[in-house]
Amino acid sequence: MNFAFCRIFRKVDFFILFLFLSVTVASFLFLRTHSSAQAHLLVTSGEKEFIYSLEKNRELEIDGAIGKSVIVIQDGRAFFKNSPCTNKTCVYMGAVSEENDWAACLPNDIFIRID
């Protein structure tokens, strides 16, 4: 009698675990697809803030503390193409594409972030 109870209990456990994992994966995929579709680029320069859609490819010239930085939005990603700073760390940071990814040109006081 105890052996039959253990066998049924194991099947129920596997069913509950499978159900839990299915709901978790479905929720993750739903949130992932919906958050990326509404993502935008927030550009901060000094006390000014600009918001741009990631859906339209464009090249932006943003005035900073020491000159103009060029930011490119292309294929849902954004990156510094050029900046007047001496070390060009912002250019070498690469593209930001995921929510809360960021890049900054500290000498020029420009910060970009995906929201």
N, C-alpha and C positions, 0 to 999 in steps of 0.2 A: 504494500500500500504506500509506503513512504517513497519507494523508488518511482512510482507513477507520478506522485506529487512533484518530485524534483524535476522530472522530465517536462511536465507541463509548466512549471515555474520557469524553467530555462527558456522555453519557447516564448513565453510572455515577456521575459526580460529582453530577449533579442528583438521582439517586436517593438517594445517601448524604446529601446536604444535606437533602432532603425528609424522610428517615427521622430524621435528627438533630433537625430542627425539630419534627417530630411528637412525638417522645419528650419533648422539652423542654417543649412546651406542655401535653402530657398530665400531666407531672409537676407543673408549676406549678398546674394546675387541681385536681389531686388534693390537693396540700398545702394549697391555699387553702381548699377546701371542708372538709377535715377539721380544720384548725386553728381556723377560725371556729366550728365546731360545738361545740368543747370550750372555748371562751374563757370566762373569768370575770373579775370585777372584784376587784382587790386594793385595799383601802382601808387606809391607814396613818395612824394618829393618835398622834403621840408615839411611844411604844414598842409600842403595840397594833396588831395587824394583823387585818383581817377579810376574808373571801373570800365573794363573792356570785355567784350564777349570773346571767348576762345574759339567760337565757331567761324569767325571771319578772319582770314589771313590779312595781316597788315604790318607795317613798319612804323614805329612810333619814335618821335624825337622828344625826349623829356628834358626840360631844363633842370639842372641840379646846382649844387653849391659851387662847382668849379667849371661847369660847362654843360654841353648836351650829351646825354646818353642815348644810344639807339637800342630800342627793344623791339624784337621781332615776335609776332604771334603767328604761328604756322602750324597747321594740322593739330590744333588743340593743345599746343605747347607754347611756352614763351621763354625767351632767353635774351641776354644782353649780347648784341652784335658788336657794339663798340662803346667805349666810354673814355672820357678824358683823363682818367686816373693813370698813374704811372705803372702800377703793377698788373693791371688788367685781371685781377682775381675774379671779378664778376663775370667777365667774358669766359674764363676757363671753367666756371662753375657748371656750365651746361644748361640744359633746358629743364624747366619745371613743368610738370604735367598732371600731377596728382593733387588732390585736395590737401591743403596745408603745406605743400612744397613752397620753398621760398628761395630767393637769391637777392643779393644786395651789393650795391656799390657804395661802400662806406665813405670814401673820400668825397664822392659826389652827392651823398645823402639821398640815394634813391633805393627803394626797397620794393620788390615785387613778390606777390604771394597769390597762390590759387585759392579761391574761396568757393 
